[in-house]
Amino acid sequence: MRKVLPWASAVAMLLGISRPCLAQKPKPLLTASFSGYDELMKDVGLIGKLADFPLAEILEGYFQQQEEYRNLAPFIDRKKP
């Protein structure tokens, strides 16, 4: 019985500590903005050009393959930030 009590109390403490407080709301870790889709892809293309790698073309091809992008594409304004 003496060996069970310390183990049980250690497990209970670990389970109590690992649960986040439900009253606290998570804060955003990072907020990012950019000047628009076309400008972003132009910058990505420049980075790819410096690395001698067609990064912008690969990303565009990836986006075209994604079903979510095809559903959202008519609603994306490529000029607005």
HTML snippet that shows the backbone in 3Dmol.js (N, CA, C, O; Angstrom):
<script src="https://3Dmol.org/build/3Dmol-min.js"></script>
<div id="view" style="width:600px;height:400px;position:relative"></div>
<script>
const pdb = `
ATOM      1  N   MET A   1       0.822  -1.203   0.000  1.00  0.00           N
ATOM      2  CA  MET A   1       0.000   0.000   0.000  1.00  0.00           C
ATOM      3  C   MET A   1       0.862   1.262   0.000  1.00  0.00           C
ATOM      4  O   MET A   1       0.488   2.279  -0.585  1.00  0.00           O
ATOM      5  N   ARG A   2       2.002   1.187   0.652  1.00  0.00           N
ATOM      6  CA  ARG A   2       2.853   2.365   0.737  1.00  0.00           C
ATOM      7  C   ARG A   2       3.440   2.731  -0.628  1.00  0.00           C
ATOM      8  O   ARG A   2       3.680   3.912  -0.882  1.00  0.00           O
ATOM      9  N   LYS A   3       3.674   1.775  -1.502  1.00  0.00           N
ATOM     10  CA  LYS A   3       4.251   2.060  -2.814  1.00  0.00           C
ATOM     11  C   LYS A   3       3.200   2.537  -3.804  1.00  0.00           C
ATOM     12  O   LYS A   3       3.537   3.229  -4.765  1.00  0.00           O
ATOM     13  N   VAL A   4       1.962   2.193  -3.603  1.00  0.00           N
ATOM     14  CA  VAL A   4       0.900   2.582  -4.518  1.00  0.00           C
ATOM     15  C   VAL A   4       0.524   4.050  -4.344  1.00  0.00           C
ATOM     16  O   VAL A   4       0.237   4.733  -5.327  1.00  0.00           O
ATOM     17  N   LEU A   5       0.522   4.532  -3.137  1.00  0.00           N
ATOM     18  CA  LEU A   5       0.096   5.902  -2.864  1.00  0.00           C
ATOM     19  C   LEU A   5       0.976   6.948  -3.562  1.00  0.00           C
ATOM     20  O   LEU A   5       0.428   7.868  -4.170  1.00  0.00           O
ATOM     21  N   PRO A   6       2.311   6.854  -3.506  1.00  0.00           N
ATOM     22  CA  PRO A   6       3.110   7.867  -4.228  1.00  0.00           C
ATOM     23  C   PRO A   6       2.904   7.818  -5.738  1.00  0.00           C
ATOM     24  O   PRO A   6       2.861   8.861  -6.391  1.00  0.00           O
ATOM     25  N   TRP A   7       2.775   6.616  -6.300  1.00  0.00           N
ATOM     26  CA  TRP A   7       2.545   6.504  -7.735  1.00  0.00           C
ATOM     27  C   TRP A   7       1.199   7.080  -8.125  1.00  0.00           C
ATOM     28  O   TRP A   7       1.093   7.791  -9.124  1.00  0.00           O
ATOM     29  N   ALA A   8       0.179   6.783  -7.355  1.00  0.00           N
ATOM     30  CA  ALA A   8      -1.162   7.289  -7.655  1.00  0.00           C
ATOM     31  C   ALA A   8      -1.200   8.808  -7.536  1.00  0.00           C
ATOM     32  O   ALA A   8      -1.829   9.479  -8.355  1.00  0.00           O
ATOM     33  N   SER A   9      -0.536   9.351  -6.529  1.00  0.00           N
ATOM     34  CA  SER A   9      -0.539  10.808  -6.386  1.00  0.00           C
ATOM     35  C   SER A   9       0.270  11.471  -7.501  1.00  0.00           C
ATOM     36  O   SER A   9      -0.095  12.554  -7.959  1.00  0.00           O
ATOM     37  N   ALA A  10       1.362  10.841  -7.948  1.00  0.00           N
ATOM     38  CA  ALA A  10       2.151  11.404  -9.050  1.00  0.00           C
ATOM     39  C   ALA A  10       1.345  11.404 -10.343  1.00  0.00           C
ATOM     40  O   ALA A  10       1.369  12.386 -11.085  1.00  0.00           O
ATOM     41  N   VAL A  11       0.640  10.330 -10.620  1.00  0.00           N
ATOM     42  CA  VAL A  11      -0.196  10.254 -11.826  1.00  0.00           C
ATOM     43  C   VAL A  11      -1.314  11.281 -11.760  1.00  0.00           C
ATOM     44  O   VAL A  11      -1.603  11.944 -12.756  1.00  0.00           O
ATOM     45  N   ALA A  12      -1.940  11.422 -10.609  1.00  0.00           N
ATOM     46  CA  ALA A  12      -3.028  12.399 -10.451  1.00  0.00           C
ATOM     47  C   ALA A  12      -2.506  13.820 -10.656  1.00  0.00           C
ATOM     48  O   ALA A  12      -3.188  14.650 -11.258  1.00  0.00           O
ATOM     49  N   MET A  13      -1.301  14.103 -10.161  1.00  0.00           N
ATOM     50  CA  MET A  13      -0.728  15.440 -10.340  1.00  0.00           C
ATOM     51  C   MET A  13      -0.406  15.700 -11.811  1.00  0.00           C
ATOM     52  O   MET A  13      -0.667  16.791 -12.318  1.00  0.00           O
ATOM     53  N   LEU A  14       0.158  14.708 -12.498  1.00  0.00           N
ATOM     54  CA  LEU A  14       0.475  14.888 -13.914  1.00  0.00           C
ATOM     55  C   LEU A  14      -0.765  15.083 -14.760  1.00  0.00           C
ATOM     56  O   LEU A  14      -0.767  15.904 -15.678  1.00  0.00           O
ATOM     57  N   LEU A  15      -1.808  14.349 -14.468  1.00  0.00           N
ATOM     58  CA  LEU A  15      -3.045  14.511 -15.226  1.00  0.00           C
ATOM     59  C   LEU A  15      -3.684  15.861 -14.951  1.00  0.00           C
ATOM     60  O   LEU A  15      -4.274  16.458 -15.852  1.00  0.00           O
ATOM     61  N   GLY A  16      -3.580  16.340 -13.758  1.00  0.00           N
ATOM     62  CA  GLY A  16      -4.140  17.644 -13.413  1.00  0.00           C
ATOM     63  C   GLY A  16      -3.372  18.785 -14.030  1.00  0.00           C
ATOM     64  O   GLY A  16      -3.963  19.794 -14.415  1.00  0.00           O
ATOM     65  N   ILE A  17      -2.061  18.645 -14.131  1.00  0.00           N
ATOM     66  CA  ILE A  17      -1.230  19.713 -14.680  1.00  0.00           C
ATOM     67  C   ILE A  17      -1.343  19.775 -16.200  1.00  0.00           C
ATOM     68  O   ILE A  17      -1.310  20.863 -16.774  1.00  0.00           O
ATOM     69  N   SER A  18      -1.475  18.640 -16.852  1.00  0.00           N
ATOM     70  CA  SER A  18      -1.443  18.615 -18.309  1.00  0.00           C
ATOM     71  C   SER A  18      -2.716  19.151 -18.956  1.00  0.00           C
ATOM     72  O   SER A  18      -2.686  19.520 -20.130  1.00  0.00           O
ATOM     73  N   ARG A  19      -3.807  19.205 -18.248  1.00  0.00           N
ATOM     74  CA  ARG A  19      -5.051  19.733 -18.826  1.00  0.00           C
ATOM     75  C   ARG A  19      -5.028  21.248 -18.829  1.00  0.00           C
ATOM     76  O   ARG A  19      -4.720  21.844 -17.797  1.00  0.00           O
ATOM     77  N   PRO A  20      -5.336  21.895 -19.929  1.00  0.00           N
ATOM     78  CA  PRO A  20      -5.391  23.359 -19.936  1.00  0.00           C
ATOM     79  C   PRO A  20      -6.648  23.850 -19.225  1.00  0.00           C
ATOM     80  O   PRO A  20      -7.661  23.154 -19.153  1.00  0.00           O
ATOM     81  N   CYS A  21      -6.553  25.033 -18.719  1.00  0.00           N
ATOM     82  CA  CYS A  21      -7.706  25.635 -18.057  1.00  0.00           C
ATOM     83  C   CYS A  21      -8.757  25.968 -19.117  1.00  0.00           C
ATOM     84  O   CYS A  21      -8.452  26.627 -20.111  1.00  0.00           O
ATOM     85  N   LEU A  22      -9.962  25.525 -18.909  1.00  0.00           N
ATOM     86  CA  LEU A  22     -11.014  25.725 -19.900  1.00  0.00           C
ATOM     87  C   LEU A  22     -11.500  27.168 -19.959  1.00  0.00           C
ATOM     88  O   LEU A  22     -12.120  27.570 -20.944  1.00  0.00           O
ATOM     89  N   ALA A  23     -11.229  27.950 -18.917  1.00  0.00           N
ATOM     90  CA  ALA A  23     -11.685  29.331 -18.901  1.00  0.00           C
ATOM     91  C   ALA A  23     -10.801  30.226 -19.774  1.00  0.00           C
ATOM     92  O   ALA A  23     -11.236  31.298 -20.193  1.00  0.00           O
ATOM     93  N   GLN A  24      -9.569  29.798 -20.051  1.00  0.00           N
ATOM     94  CA  GLN A  24      -8.675  30.608 -20.863  1.00  0.00           C
ATOM     95  C   GLN A  24      -8.906  30.327 -22.340  1.00  0.00           C
ATOM     96  O   GLN A  24      -9.026  29.175 -22.757  1.00  0.00           O
ATOM     97  N   LYS A  25      -8.964  31.392 -23.118  1.00  0.00           N
ATOM     98  CA  LYS A  25      -9.098  31.253 -24.569  1.00  0.00           C
ATOM     99  C   LYS A  25      -7.714  31.348 -25.187  1.00  0.00           C
ATOM    100  O   LYS A  25      -6.886  32.141 -24.738  1.00  0.00           O
ATOM    101  N   PRO A  26      -7.457  30.549 -26.211  1.00  0.00           N
ATOM    102  CA  PRO A  26      -6.131  30.621 -26.838  1.00  0.00           C
ATOM    103  C   PRO A  26      -5.921  31.951 -27.546  1.00  0.00           C
ATOM    104  O   PRO A  26      -6.837  32.499 -28.159  1.00  0.00           O
ATOM    105  N   LYS A  27      -4.703  32.455 -27.452  1.00  0.00           N
ATOM    106  CA  LYS A  27      -4.337  33.702 -28.109  1.00  0.00           C
ATOM    107  C   LYS A  27      -3.676  33.371 -29.448  1.00  0.00           C
ATOM    108  O   LYS A  27      -3.002  32.347 -29.565  1.00  0.00           O
ATOM    109  N   PRO A  28      -3.860  34.217 -30.446  1.00  0.00           N
ATOM    110  CA  PRO A  28      -3.198  33.947 -31.731  1.00  0.00           C
ATOM    111  C   PRO A  28      -1.682  34.029 -31.570  1.00  0.00           C
ATOM    112  O   PRO A  28      -1.156  34.936 -30.925  1.00  0.00           O
ATOM    113  N   LEU A  29      -1.008  33.076 -32.163  1.00  0.00           N
ATOM    114  CA  LEU A  29       0.441  33.032 -32.082  1.00  0.00           C
ATOM    115  C   LEU A  29       1.081  33.933 -33.126  1.00  0.00           C
ATOM    116  O   LEU A  29       2.105  34.567 -32.872  1.00  0.00           O
ATOM    117  N   LEU A  30       0.467  33.982 -34.301  1.00  0.00           N
ATOM    118  CA  LEU A  30       1.048  34.740 -35.402  1.00  0.00           C
ATOM    119  C   LEU A  30      -0.072  35.292 -36.280  1.00  0.00           C
ATOM    120  O   LEU A  30      -1.036  34.592 -36.591  1.00  0.00           O
ATOM    121  N   THR A  31       0.067  36.522 -36.663  1.00  0.00           N
ATOM    122  CA  THR A  31      -0.842  37.125 -37.628  1.00  0.00           C
ATOM    123  C   THR A  31       0.003  37.616 -38.795  1.00  0.00           C
ATOM    124  O   THR A  31       0.938  38.396 -38.615  1.00  0.00           O
ATOM    125  N   ALA A  32      -0.330  37.158 -39.971  1.00  0.00           N
ATOM    126  CA  ALA A  32       0.448  37.533 -41.148  1.00  0.00           C
ATOM    127  C   ALA A  32      -0.471  38.187 -42.170  1.00  0.00           C
ATOM    128  O   ALA A  32      -1.639  37.820 -42.298  1.00  0.00           O
ATOM    129  N   SER A  33       0.062  39.146 -42.883  1.00  0.00           N
ATOM    130  CA  SER A  33      -0.679  39.767 -43.975  1.00  0.00           C
ATOM    131  C   SER A  33       0.292  39.990 -45.130  1.00  0.00           C
ATOM    132  O   SER A  33       1.504  40.084 -44.934  1.00  0.00           O
ATOM    133  N   PHE A  34      -0.257  40.073 -46.322  1.00  0.00           N
ATOM    134  CA  PHE A  34       0.555  40.329 -47.495  1.00  0.00           C
ATOM    135  C   PHE A  34      -0.221  41.208 -48.438  1.00  0.00           C
ATOM    136  O   PHE A  34      -1.424  41.407 -48.268  1.00  0.00           O
ATOM    137  N   SER A  35       0.461  41.736 -49.434  1.00  0.00           N
ATOM    138  CA  SER A  35      -0.113  42.779 -50.271  1.00  0.00           C
ATOM    139  C   SER A  35      -1.049  42.278 -51.356  1.00  0.00           C
ATOM    140  O   SER A  35      -1.535  43.084 -52.149  1.00  0.00           O
ATOM    141  N   GLY A  36      -1.312  41.025 -51.423  1.00  0.00           N
ATOM    142  CA  GLY A  36      -2.214  40.462 -52.417  1.00  0.00           C
ATOM    143  C   GLY A  36      -1.631  39.178 -52.980  1.00  0.00           C
ATOM    144  O   GLY A  36      -0.428  38.934 -52.891  1.00  0.00           O
ATOM    145  N   TYR A  37      -2.489  38.374 -53.552  1.00  0.00           N
ATOM    146  CA  TYR A  37      -2.070  37.073 -54.063  1.00  0.00           C
ATOM    147  C   TYR A  37      -1.048  37.213 -55.188  1.00  0.00           C
ATOM    148  O   TYR A  37      -0.042  36.504 -55.210  1.00  0.00           O
ATOM    149  N   ASP A  38      -1.306  38.119 -56.113  1.00  0.00           N
ATOM    150  CA  ASP A  38      -0.382  38.293 -57.241  1.00  0.00           C
ATOM    151  C   ASP A  38       0.989  38.774 -56.772  1.00  0.00           C
ATOM    152  O   ASP A  38       2.017  38.290 -57.246  1.00  0.00           O
ATOM    153  N   GLU A  39       1.001  39.719 -55.850  1.00  0.00           N
ATOM    154  CA  GLU A  39       2.272  40.223 -55.317  1.00  0.00           C
ATOM    155  C   GLU A  39       3.003  39.139 -54.537  1.00  0.00           C
ATOM    156  O   GLU A  39       4.225  39.024 -54.627  1.00  0.00           O
ATOM    157  N   LEU A  40       2.265  38.347 -53.776  1.00  0.00           N
ATOM    158  CA  LEU A  40       2.881  37.255 -53.027  1.00  0.00           C
ATOM    159  C   LEU A  40       3.510  36.233 -53.965  1.00  0.00           C
ATOM    160  O   LEU A  40       4.635  35.789 -53.736  1.00  0.00           O
ATOM    161  N   MET A  41       2.785  35.856 -55.025  1.00  0.00           N
ATOM    162  CA  MET A  41       3.322  34.881 -55.964  1.00  0.00           C
ATOM    163  C   MET A  41       4.511  35.451 -56.744  1.00  0.00           C
ATOM    164  O   MET A  41       5.411  34.710 -57.137  1.00  0.00           O
ATOM    165  N   LYS A  42       4.511  36.766 -56.964  1.00  0.00           N
ATOM    166  CA  LYS A  42       5.656  37.396 -57.618  1.00  0.00           C
ATOM    167  C   LYS A  42       6.890  37.303 -56.708  1.00  0.00           C
ATOM    168  O   LYS A  42       7.993  37.028 -57.180  1.00  0.00           O
ATOM    169  N   ASP A  43       6.696  37.533 -55.401  1.00  0.00           N
ATOM    170  CA  ASP A  43       7.797  37.415 -54.455  1.00  0.00           C
ATOM    171  C   ASP A  43       8.283  35.973 -54.329  1.00  0.00           C
ATOM    172  O   ASP A  43       9.486  35.727 -54.244  1.00  0.00           O
ATOM    173  N   VAL A  44       7.352  35.025 -54.315  1.00  0.00           N
ATOM    174  CA  VAL A  44       7.724  33.617 -54.261  1.00  0.00           C
ATOM    175  C   VAL A  44       8.490  33.234 -55.527  1.00  0.00           C
ATOM    176  O   VAL A  44       9.454  32.470 -55.466  1.00  0.00           O
ATOM    177  N   GLY A  45       8.066  33.759 -56.659  1.00  0.00           N
ATOM    178  CA  GLY A  45       8.770  33.509 -57.906  1.00  0.00           C
ATOM    179  C   GLY A  45      10.186  34.060 -57.880  1.00  0.00           C
ATOM    180  O   GLY A  45      11.104  33.442 -58.419  1.00  0.00           O
ATOM    181  N   LEU A  46      10.372  35.229 -57.252  1.00  0.00           N
ATOM    182  CA  LEU A  46      11.702  35.812 -57.137  1.00  0.00           C
ATOM    183  C   LEU A  46      12.599  34.940 -56.255  1.00  0.00           C
ATOM    184  O   LEU A  46      13.767  34.719 -56.572  1.00  0.00           O
ATOM    185  N   ILE A  47      12.046  34.452 -55.153  1.00  0.00           N
ATOM    186  CA  ILE A  47      12.818  33.559 -54.277  1.00  0.00           C
ATOM    187  C   ILE A  47      13.182  32.286 -55.031  1.00  0.00           C
ATOM    188  O   ILE A  47      14.308  31.802 -54.923  1.00  0.00           O
ATOM    189  N   GLY A  48      12.242  31.745 -55.788  1.00  0.00           N
ATOM    190  CA  GLY A  48      12.532  30.561 -56.581  1.00  0.00           C
ATOM    191  C   GLY A  48      13.571  30.819 -57.653  1.00  0.00           C
ATOM    192  O   GLY A  48      14.399  29.957 -57.949  1.00  0.00           O
ATOM    193  N   LYS A  49      13.526  32.010 -58.235  1.00  0.00           N
ATOM    194  CA  LYS A  49      14.514  32.369 -59.264  1.00  0.00           C
ATOM    195  C   LYS A  49      15.907  32.462 -58.654  1.00  0.00           C
ATOM    196  O   LYS A  49      16.883  32.020 -59.260  1.00  0.00           O
ATOM    197  N   LEU A  50      16.002  33.036 -57.452  1.00  0.00           N
ATOM    198  CA  LEU A  50      17.297  33.130 -56.781  1.00  0.00           C
ATOM    199  C   LEU A  50      17.836  31.752 -56.425  1.00  0.00           C
ATOM    200  O   LEU A  50      19.048  31.534 -56.435  1.00  0.00           O
ATOM    201  N   ALA A  51      16.935  30.817 -56.111  1.00  0.00           N
ATOM    202  CA  ALA A  51      17.353  29.455 -55.762  1.00  0.00           C
ATOM    203  C   ALA A  51      17.449  28.561 -56.988  1.00  0.00           C
ATOM    204  O   ALA A  51      17.787  27.383 -56.868  1.00  0.00           O
ATOM    205  N   ASP A  52      17.155  29.104 -58.167  1.00  0.00           N
ATOM    206  CA  ASP A  52      17.151  28.334 -59.418  1.00  0.00           C
ATOM    207  C   ASP A  52      16.197  27.139 -59.307  1.00  0.00           C
ATOM    208  O   ASP A  52      16.550  26.003 -59.625  1.00  0.00           O
ATOM    209  N   PHE A  53      14.968  27.438 -58.842  1.00  0.00           N
ATOM    210  CA  PHE A  53      13.946  26.420 -58.611  1.00  0.00           C
ATOM    211  C   PHE A  53      12.591  27.038 -58.926  1.00  0.00           C
ATOM    212  O   PHE A  53      12.298  28.116 -58.409  1.00  0.00           O
ATOM    213  N   PRO A  54      11.748  26.415 -59.745  1.00  0.00           N
ATOM    214  CA  PRO A  54      10.465  27.022 -60.141  1.00  0.00           C
ATOM    215  C   PRO A  54       9.403  26.918 -59.033  1.00  0.00           C
ATOM    216  O   PRO A  54       8.404  26.215 -59.177  1.00  0.00           O
ATOM    217  N   LEU A  55       9.641  27.628 -57.936  1.00  0.00           N
ATOM    218  CA  LEU A  55       8.783  27.523 -56.758  1.00  0.00           C
ATOM    219  C   LEU A  55       7.368  28.029 -57.016  1.00  0.00           C
ATOM    220  O   LEU A  55       6.408  27.383 -56.597  1.00  0.00           O
ATOM    221  N   ALA A  56       7.212  29.155 -57.685  1.00  0.00           N
ATOM    222  CA  ALA A  56       5.883  29.726 -57.930  1.00  0.00           C
ATOM    223  C   ALA A  56       5.048  28.805 -58.813  1.00  0.00           C
ATOM    224  O   ALA A  56       3.853  28.630 -58.571  1.00  0.00           O
ATOM    225  N   GLU A  57       5.665  28.218 -59.831  1.00  0.00           N
ATOM    226  CA  GLU A  57       4.931  27.321 -60.724  1.00  0.00           C
ATOM    227  C   GLU A  57       4.503  26.047 -59.998  1.00  0.00           C
ATOM    228  O   GLU A  57       3.410  25.530 -60.229  1.00  0.00           O
ATOM    229  N   ILE A  58       5.362  25.551 -59.129  1.00  0.00           N
ATOM    230  CA  ILE A  58       5.021  24.348 -58.364  1.00  0.00           C
ATOM    231  C   ILE A  58       3.871  24.637 -57.407  1.00  0.00           C
ATOM    232  O   ILE A  58       2.957  23.824 -57.270  1.00  0.00           O
ATOM    233  N   LEU A  59       3.912  25.789 -56.746  1.00  0.00           N
ATOM    234  CA  LEU A  59       2.821  26.150 -55.829  1.00  0.00           C
ATOM    235  C   LEU A  59       1.504  26.339 -56.576  1.00  0.00           C
ATOM    236  O   LEU A  59       0.456  25.884 -56.118  1.00  0.00           O
ATOM    237  N   GLU A  60       1.557  27.002 -57.710  1.00  0.00           N
ATOM    238  CA  GLU A  60       0.334  27.190 -58.504  1.00  0.00           C
ATOM    239  C   GLU A  60      -0.246  25.845 -58.929  1.00  0.00           C
ATOM    240  O   GLU A  60      -1.459  25.647 -58.857  1.00  0.00           O
ATOM    241  N   GLY A  61       0.597  24.926 -59.366  1.00  0.00           N
ATOM    242  CA  GLY A  61       0.132  23.588 -59.739  1.00  0.00           C
ATOM    243  C   GLY A  61      -0.470  22.850 -58.560  1.00  0.00           C
ATOM    244  O   GLY A  61      -1.472  22.148 -58.702  1.00  0.00           O
ATOM    245  N   TYR A  62       0.145  23.009 -57.393  1.00  0.00           N
ATOM    246  CA  TYR A  62      -0.385  22.371 -56.186  1.00  0.00           C
ATOM    247  C   TYR A  62      -1.753  22.948 -55.835  1.00  0.00           C
ATOM    248  O   TYR A  62      -2.681  22.207 -55.510  1.00  0.00           O
ATOM    249  N   PHE A  63      -1.874  24.269 -55.902  1.00  0.00           N
ATOM    250  CA  PHE A  63      -3.158  24.899 -55.583  1.00  0.00           C
ATOM    251  C   PHE A  63      -4.246  24.457 -56.555  1.00  0.00           C
ATOM    252  O   PHE A  63      -5.387  24.240 -56.147  1.00  0.00           O
ATOM    253  N   GLN A  64      -3.914  24.325 -57.807  1.00  0.00           N
ATOM    254  CA  GLN A  64      -4.903  23.922 -58.799  1.00  0.00           C
ATOM    255  C   GLN A  64      -5.402  22.499 -58.564  1.00  0.00           C
ATOM    256  O   GLN A  64      -6.539  22.176 -58.907  1.00  0.00           O
ATOM    257  N   GLN A  65      -4.563  21.653 -57.983  1.00  0.00           N
ATOM    258  CA  GLN A  65      -4.953  20.271 -57.717  1.00  0.00           C
ATOM    259  C   GLN A  65      -5.863  20.139 -56.499  1.00  0.00           C
ATOM    260  O   GLN A  65      -6.589  19.151 -56.381  1.00  0.00           O
ATOM    261  N   GLN A  66      -5.838  21.108 -55.600  1.00  0.00           N
ATOM    262  CA  GLN A  66      -6.593  21.004 -54.359  1.00  0.00           C
ATOM    263  C   GLN A  66      -8.067  21.353 -54.589  1.00  0.00           C
ATOM    264  O   GLN A  66      -8.387  22.377 -55.193  1.00  0.00           O
ATOM    265  N   GLU A  67      -8.930  20.510 -54.112  1.00  0.00           N
ATOM    266  CA  GLU A  67     -10.369  20.703 -54.271  1.00  0.00           C
ATOM    267  C   GLU A  67     -10.843  21.968 -53.547  1.00  0.00           C
ATOM    268  O   GLU A  67     -11.712  22.680 -54.051  1.00  0.00           O
ATOM    269  N   GLU A  68     -10.280  22.249 -52.377  1.00  0.00           N
ATOM    270  CA  GLU A  68     -10.700  23.433 -51.616  1.00  0.00           C
ATOM    271  C   GLU A  68     -10.378  24.710 -52.385  1.00  0.00           C
ATOM    272  O   GLU A  68     -11.159  25.661 -52.377  1.00  0.00           O
ATOM    273  N   TYR A  69      -9.225  24.727 -53.047  1.00  0.00           N
ATOM    274  CA  TYR A  69      -8.834  25.908 -53.805  1.00  0.00           C
ATOM    275  C   TYR A  69      -9.766  26.114 -54.990  1.00  0.00           C
ATOM    276  O   TYR A  69     -10.144  27.244 -55.301  1.00  0.00           O
ATOM    277  N   ARG A  70     -10.132  25.032 -55.644  1.00  0.00           N
ATOM    278  CA  ARG A  70     -11.033  25.166 -56.796  1.00  0.00           C
ATOM    279  C   ARG A  70     -12.398  25.691 -56.367  1.00  0.00           C
ATOM    280  O   ARG A  70     -13.055  26.403 -57.127  1.00  0.00           O
ATOM    281  N   ASN A  71     -12.829  25.346 -55.160  1.00  0.00           N
ATOM    282  CA  ASN A  71     -14.106  25.853 -54.665  1.00  0.00           C
ATOM    283  C   ASN A  71     -14.008  27.319 -54.261  1.00  0.00           C
ATOM    284  O   ASN A  71     -14.979  28.064 -54.390  1.00  0.00           O
ATOM    285  N   LEU A  72     -12.845  27.737 -53.774  1.00  0.00           N
ATOM    286  CA  LEU A  72     -12.686  29.116 -53.312  1.00  0.00           C
ATOM    287  C   LEU A  72     -12.174  30.060 -54.393  1.00  0.00           C
ATOM    288  O   LEU A  72     -12.303  31.276 -54.251  1.00  0.00           O
ATOM    289  N   ALA A  73     -11.605  29.539 -55.452  1.00  0.00           N
ATOM    290  CA  ALA A  73     -10.976  30.372 -56.481  1.00  0.00           C
ATOM    291  C   ALA A  73     -11.881  31.463 -57.037  1.00  0.00           C
ATOM    292  O   ALA A  73     -11.400  32.574 -57.255  1.00  0.00           O
ATOM    293  N   PRO A  74     -13.180  31.206 -57.282  1.00  0.00           N
ATOM    294  CA  PRO A  74     -14.010  32.304 -57.807  1.00  0.00           C
ATOM    295  C   PRO A  74     -14.196  33.454 -56.822  1.00  0.00           C
ATOM    296  O   PRO A  74     -14.546  34.562 -57.230  1.00  0.00           O
ATOM    297  N   PHE A  75     -13.969  33.208 -55.534  1.00  0.00           N
ATOM    298  CA  PHE A  75     -14.188  34.232 -54.519  1.00  0.00           C
ATOM    299  C   PHE A  75     -12.924  34.967 -54.114  1.00  0.00           C
ATOM    300  O   PHE A  75     -12.988  35.907 -53.321  1.00  0.00           O
ATOM    301  N   ILE A  76     -11.780  34.563 -54.638  1.00  0.00           N
ATOM    302  CA  ILE A  76     -10.514  35.193 -54.270  1.00  0.00           C
ATOM    303  C   ILE A  76     -10.250  36.352 -55.220  1.00  0.00           C
ATOM    304  O   ILE A  76     -10.201  36.183 -56.439  1.00  0.00           O
ATOM    305  N   ASP A  77     -10.079  37.538 -54.629  1.00  0.00           N
ATOM    306  CA  ASP A  77      -9.694  38.704 -55.411  1.00  0.00           C
ATOM    307  C   ASP A  77      -8.177  38.802 -55.357  1.00  0.00           C
ATOM    308  O   ASP A  77      -7.605  39.102 -54.308  1.00  0.00           O
ATOM    309  N   ARG A  78      -7.529  38.551 -56.484  1.00  0.00           N
ATOM    310  CA  ARG A  78      -6.078  38.453 -56.510  1.00  0.00           C
ATOM    311  C   ARG A  78      -5.381  39.800 -56.363  1.00  0.00           C
ATOM    312  O   ARG A  78      -4.172  39.834 -56.139  1.00  0.00           O
ATOM    313  N   LYS A  79      -6.097  40.897 -56.481  1.00  0.00           N
ATOM    314  CA  LYS A  79      -5.468  42.214 -56.407  1.00  0.00           C
ATOM    315  C   LYS A  79      -5.508  42.805 -55.008  1.00  0.00           C
ATOM    316  O   LYS A  79      -4.629  43.592 -54.654  1.00  0.00           O
ATOM    317  N   LYS A  80      -6.504  42.447 -54.200  1.00  0.00           N
ATOM    318  CA  LYS A  80      -6.658  43.041 -52.882  1.00  0.00           C
ATOM    319  C   LYS A  80      -5.771  42.377 -51.847  1.00  0.00           C
ATOM    320  O   LYS A  80      -5.526  41.173 -51.921  1.00  0.00           O
ATOM    321  N   PRO A  81      -5.290  43.141 -50.889  1.00  0.00           N
ATOM    322  CA  PRO A  81      -4.505  42.545 -49.799  1.00  0.00           C
ATOM    323  C   PRO A  81      -5.381  41.718 -48.869  1.00  0.00           C
ATOM    324  O   PRO A  81      -4.884  41.146 -47.899  1.00  0.00           O
TER     325      PRO A  81
END
`;
const viewer = $3Dmol.createViewer("view");
viewer.addModel(pdb, "pdb");
viewer.setStyle({}, {cartoon: {color: "spectrum"}});
viewer.zoomTo();
viewer.render();
</script>
